[in-house]
Amino acid sequence: MARLVGVGMGPGDPELVTLQAVRAVREADRVFAPSVAIDAVGRAESIARAARPGVAVERLVVEMGAADSWFASAADRLVTCLEAGEDVAVLTLGDPNVFSTFSSLAEGVRQRRPGTEVATVPGITAFQDAAARAGMVLLDGTERLCLVTALDGPGGLEVALRDPEAAVVVYKGGRHLPALAERLAAAGRLDGAVMGELLGLPGQRLCPAREAAASGPASYLATVLVPPRSRADGYGVEGRG
């Protein structure tokens, strides 16, 4: 039976694409990637093209403000290919099991085609890349990690910041970056916090979160790393593009 595979393409740098991901793309009969327009190369697609030149990618066009209809039409298209006996790969930024659209697409496919085999190829995440670039050990010993999103603002940070031994990673909060910095400062956690934006992609930036927030909102693909309080003084990066 044809199968559906979500393929993590990593955060942006083609050198961080795994060999397994390259093989999954090579072996698929059909490769899909999200895009904002039929003539626009999406980020996941651009990484795939750099890692495997010549790959043929069909774009699943995302219509702003129409997420439900997009998931439905995209799932319909995937099912059509699966019904034709094609193995289908869907490219995602980062990892397909971490805040990815792939899980919703896979569920839509399962509803339309019960019994479809679904698999995922893990990818390196943006917070791993940011930590490596910043020289930050996120976790050690018995410390914990809290991974939260800030699409709607800094409210989701409240519980995570109460634990001084927890490293906190904030995804999807670029447009709320100044408010996030204020919340971190109020909790005594802004020192040592780092912001990575568009890592491995044009316009990338890695700098202290305090500095980034002072310049205003960042892009959607901005990740904030907050080390455990006990190690906050050990980190700080020079702003660079």
WOCORGI-V800419 format. One record per backbone hydrogen bond with DSSP energy under -0.5 kcal/mol. NH is the residue of the N-H (numbers start at 1). CO is the residue of the C=O. E is the energy in kcal/mol with one decimal. If there is no record, write none. Layout:
nh:co:e
NH:CO:E
NH:CO:E
This chain:
nh:co:e
4:117:-2.8
5:88:-2.7
6:119:-2.5
7:5:-0.6
7:90:-2.9
8:6:-0.6
8:121:-2.5
9:92:-3.0
10:94:-1.7
16:13:-2.3
17:14:-1.5
22:18:-2.0
23:19:-2.3
24:20:-2.4
25:21:-2.2
26:22:-2.3
27:23:-2.6
28:24:-1.2
29:87:-1.5
30:87:-1.8
32:89:-3.0
33:58:-1.7
34:91:-0.6
35:60:-1.9
40:37:-1.8
42:40:-0.7
46:42:-2.4
47:43:-2.0
48:44:-2.1
49:45:-2.5
50:46:-1.6
51:47:-2.4
52:48:-2.9
55:52:-1.6
57:55:-0.6
58:31:-3.1
60:33:-2.6
61:59:-0.8
62:35:-3.5
63:61:-0.6
64:62:-0.6
66:63:-2.1
70:66:-2.1
71:67:-2.7
72:68:-2.0
73:69:-2.6
74:70:-2.9
75:71:-2.4
76:72:-2.2
77:73:-2.0
78:74:-2.3
79:75:-2.5
80:76:-2.1
81:77:-1.6
82:78:-2.4
83:79:-3.0
84:80:-1.0
85:82:-1.9
86:81:-2.1
88:3:-2.7
89:30:-2.7
90:5:-2.9
91:32:-2.9
91:89:-0.5
92:7:-2.4
94:10:-2.8
98:95:-1.7
99:97:-0.5
103:100:-0.6
105:101:-2.0
106:102:-3.0
107:103:-1.9
108:104:-2.1
109:105:-2.1
110:106:-2.5
111:107:-2.1
112:108:-1.5
113:109:-2.8
116:113:-1.6
117:2:-0.7
119:4:-2.6
121:6:-3.0
122:120:-0.6
129:125:-1.9
130:126:-2.9
131:127:-2.1
132:128:-2.1
133:129:-2.5
134:130:-2.2
135:131:-0.8
135:132:-0.7
136:131:-2.6
137:135:-0.6
138:136:-0.9
143:140:-2.2
144:165:-1.7
146:167:-2.8
147:145:-0.5
148:146:-0.6
148:169:-2.8
150:171:-2.2
153:150:-1.4
156:153:-0.7
157:154:-2.1
158:155:-1.3
160:156:-0.5
161:157:-2.6
162:158:-0.6
162:159:-1.1
163:160:-1.1
164:162:-0.8
166:163:-1.6
167:144:-3.1
168:226:-2.6
169:146:-3.0
170:224:-2.7
171:148:-2.9
171:169:-0.6
173:222:-0.7
176:173:-1.4
177:174:-1.7
180:176:-2.5
181:177:-2.6
182:178:-1.9
183:179:-2.0
184:180:-2.5
185:181:-2.6
186:182:-2.3
187:183:-1.5
188:185:-1.3
189:184:-3.4
190:184:-0.6
193:190:-1.9
194:225:-2.3
195:207:-3.1
196:223:-3.0
197:205:-3.0
198:221:-2.4
201:198:-2.3
204:201:-1.5
205:197:-2.3
206:240:-1.7
207:195:-2.1
208:237:-0.8
209:193:-2.3
212:208:-2.4
213:209:-2.6
214:210:-1.5
215:211:-0.8
215:212:-0.9
216:213:-1.6
218:174:-3.0
222:220:-1.5
223:196:-3.2
224:170:-2.2
225:194:-3.1
226:168:-2.8
226:224:-0.5
227:225:-0.5
229:164:-2.0
230:164:-0.6
231:228:-1.9
232:229:-1.2
234:231:-1.3
235:232:-1.1
240:206:-1.1
